[in-house]
């Protein structure tokens, strides 16, 4: 279970931007937050945003794929 303080912080940031993001942008934003957190990031971001952990993982895969294509 992620730290509630961390979840609240992520939720506040997400709520500040969510209305300006489309589905793909939400997924990438969530993935970026999870990557920045490191271990437990996917769980914390999913809990904070209501997005599924699969959605966050898909965003991470998209970011990694994009980096590989640009190399």
C-alpha positions in Angstrom: 0.0 0.0 0.0 1.5 3.3 -1.0 2.1 6.1 1.5 -1.1 8.3 1.7 1.0 11.5 1.8 2.6 10.5 -1.5 -0.8 9.6 -3.0 -2.3 12.9 -2.0 0.6 14.8 -3.5 0.3 12.9 -6.8 -3.5 13.4 -6.8 -3.1 17.2 -6.3 -0.8 17.4 -9.3 -3.0 15.2 -11.4 -6.1 17.2 -10.6 -4.3 20.3 -11.6 -3.7 19.1 -15.1 -6.2 16.3 -15.9 -8.8 18.5 -17.6 -6.2 19.8 -20.1 -5.0 16.3 -21.1 -6.4 13.8 -23.6 -6.2 10.1 -22.9 -2.7 9.6 -24.3 -1.4 12.6 -22.5 -2.9 11.4 -19.2 -1.2 8.0 -19.7 2.2 9.6 -20.4 1.9 12.0 -17.5 1.0 9.1 -15.2 3.9 7.0 -16.5 6.4 9.9 -16.0 5.3 10.3 -12.4 5.6 6.5 -11.8 9.1 6.4 -13.4 10.2 9.4 -11.3 9.0 7.7 -8.1 10.8 4.5 -8.8 9.8 1.4 -6.8 6.1 1.5 -5.9 5.5 4.3 -8.4 3.0 2.5 -10.5 0.8 1.5 -7.5 1.0 5.0 -6.0 0.1 6.7 -9.3 -2.8 4.3 -10.0 -4.2 4.9 -6.5 -3.9 8.6 -6.8 -5.4 9.0 -10.3 -7.9 6.2 -10.6 -6.1 5.0 -13.7 -5.4 1.3 -13.8 -1.9 0.0 -13.2 -2.1 -1.5 -16.7 -2.7 2.0 -18.1 0.4 3.3 -16.3 2.4 0.4 -17.5 1.3 1.0 -21.1 2.4 4.6 -20.7 5.8 3.5 -19.5 6.1 1.1 -22.5 5.2 4.0 -24.8 7.9 6.2 -23.3 10.5 3.5 -23.6 9.4 2.7 -27.2 9.7 6.4 -28.1 13.2 6.6 -26.7 14.3 3.5 -28.7 12.9 5.0 -31.9 14.7 8.3 -31.4 18.1 6.6 -30.8 
